[in-house]
C-alpha cells in the first residue's frame, strides 16, 4: 500500500464534503428549502443513468455520471453563481479554473489529471457525454422549479428571454429532453405567469 497516495485521496474526499455546504438557488420539489451542490450532483447522476437512452448520441454513462458528480466541486472555492445573474457570472469561469487547479491538485497526479480532464471536457461541451451532462444540468433545476410551482422563477423574476438563453445548449445533448422540458416545465409556468413573457 502506498500510504502517501491514500492520504492524498482521503484528504480530497474530506475536502469535497464542503460541497454539501454550497447552497444553490433551486428549491426542492416540495419548495421547503433550497438544494445544495452535493444534492444537485447526486440527483443528476441518477438521472444520467435512467435517462441516457434519450441522449442524441450514444454516451459512456459512467463517464457522464463522473462528470456530473465532479462538475460543481470547484464551487467549494468559487461559490455558486445563480444561472440568471449576469454580474455574478462575469468572473465565474476564472474563479472556477483556479478552484479546479487547487482542489483536483490535492489528488495523486494520475487522478488529478483524469478528474481535471473530465471537468475541462464538461466545460467545453464538445463531446456527447459533456453535451448530455450539460443538458441534465439545465433540465434538473427546471424540473424542480416546475415541481415547486415556479417558486425560484417567481423569486428572481426570471424572464422567458433569460430562460431561452440559458437553455440554448440543452437540445445539443438531448432533443427529446429539451422538448419534454419545454412542454411540461417551461410552457405551463410561462402560461401561469411564473416566468415573465418578455418575447411577445
N, C-alpha and C positions, 0 to 999 in steps of 0.2 A: 504493500500500500504506500502511495505517495502522500504522506500526511500534509505536506505543504499545499499540494494540489487540492486535497479535500478541504483544507482550511479556507482556501480562497473560494471554493464553491459554496461552502457553508456561509461565509461572510456575505456573498452575493445573495444567497437565499434569505438571509436575515435582513439585508438591506431592502429587498423588494417587498418586505412586509409593510413598508411605508406606503406602498401603493394603496393599501386599504384606507389610508387617511386622506387621499386626494379626492375631494368632492367634485362631482360633476353637476351640471345644471338640469339633467334629465331626472324627472320623478320616476319612482317605481310605478308599476302598473296601477296600483291602488291609490296613488297620489299621496301616500302617507309621509314620504320623505324622499330626498334625492339619493340617487345611487352613488357609489364611489367607483374609482377606476378599476379596482380588482373585480367588483361585481360585474361591471361592464365587460371586461375581458372574458370572464368565466361564461357569461351569457352568450357572447358571440362565438366562443369556442364550441359550445354545444350546438349553436345554430349552424355553424360551418359543417359539423358532422351530419346534421339532419337535412340541411338544405343544399348540400354540394351538388345534388343532381340538377339543380337549376342554374348552375354556372354556365356562361356562354360557351366556355371551352372546358375540356377535361382538366381537372386540377389534382395536384397532390394534396390530399386532405390534411395529412399530418403536418406538412409544411405550412399550409394555410392556418391551421389551428395554432401552430407555434408562433407564426407572425402575429396573430390576434392576441395571444397571451402576452407577448412582449412589446407590442407597439406603443403602449402608453406608459411603460416603465420609466421613460425619460421624464414624465411629468412629476416624478419624485423631486426632481430639481427644478424643472421648467414650469411646473404648475399647469393646470388645465385652462386652456383658453376657450371660452364659450364660442360655439360654432358661428354665431351671428354677430360677434363682437369684433369688428374690423380693427379697432385700435389695439385690442389685446392680441390679435393675430399678427400684428405688424412685425415684431421681432421674435415671434414664437419659434420659427424654424431655426434661427441661430441658437437660441437658448436650448432647444431640444438637441441640436448637434453636440453642443458642449456636454449636455447631460448624458448623451449616449456614450461619448468618449469616457467619461468618468465611471458611469455605472457598469457598462459592459467591460470596461477595463479592469474591474475587480476580479473577473473570471480568469482562469488559466488561458494562455494565449490562443490555443486552438478553439476553445469555446467562445472566447471573446470575438474572434474573427467570424465564427459562424453566426453568432447572435447579431453582431453588427451588420453583417451582410444581409441577413433577413430583415432587419429593421430598415436598412437603406432600400432594400427591394420594395418593402411596403410603401415607403415614402415616394419612390419613383413611379409606382402604379403602372408598370410596363408589362409584367408577366401575368399570365392567367390567374395565378394564386394571389398576387398583390391586388389585381383588379377586383377579384371576388371578395377578398378581405375588406377592401375599401367599400364595396357595396354593403357588406354586413355592418361596417362601422357607421354607415349612413342609415340603414334600414332599422337597426336595433333601437336607437333612440326615437326614431319616428314611430315605431310600433308602440313604445312605451308612452310617448306623448299622446298618441291617439287613445290608448287604453285609459289614460288618466283624464280624459275629457279635454285634451288640448291644454292642460294646465301650464306646461312650460312655454308653449307658444303664446298663450294669453299673458303670462307673467312678463314676457320680454317683448310683447307687441310685435311678433315676428310677421313679416310680410311675405306674400307669395313670391315676389322677386328674390328675396333672400333665400327662400326655400329652393327655388329653381337653380340659383347659383350654387348653393351648397350641394344639390343633388345632381349636378351636371355630369359627374363621373359615375353615378350609380348604375346606369344601364350598361356601362362598359364591362362590368363583371357579371351582371345578370339582367337581361332584358325582362325576364319573367318576374323577378322580384321587384324591379322598378315598377312595372305595370300593376302588380298586386298592391304595392305600397301606395301608388297614386290612387287607385280605385278604393282601397279600404282604409287608408290612413289620412292621406292629404285631402282628397276631394271632399269627404264628409266634414272634415274640420274647416275647410275653406267655406263650405256652404253654411256651416254653423257659426261662422264668424270668429272662430278661434285663430285663424290665420287671416291677416289683413289682405284683401284682394286689391293690390295696387297695380295690376296689369290690365284692367278693363279700359 
